């Protein structure tokens, strides 16, 4: 919105082109990099989230996970994937 306001304020055609180009670049980055990384990191959790929440739209109801958080992408538990001494959550304060 800032770039579009800048284009409207200056009236320069190059700024209008820039205002169109910036959102396209953001979209391409999200689709081709960030979504692939989310798939790699979260597996089934990401698939469930992606099918329930639109990419750029609004969701009127809160998202409730249908996959148990902490499960590994292959269906096992997260503890069986890496080291067994992984703590979950913030450290407790004594």
Secondary structure as GFF3:
##gff-version 3
##sequence-region A 1 94
A	DSSP	alpha_helix	2	10	.	.	.	ID=ss1
A	DSSP	alpha_helix	13	29	.	.	.	ID=ss2
A	DSSP	pi_helix	30	34	.	.	.	ID=ss3
A	DSSP	alpha_helix	35	42	.	.	.	ID=ss4
A	DSSP	alpha_helix	44	52	.	.	.	ID=ss5
A	DSSP	alpha_helix	78	81	.	.	.	ID=ss6
###
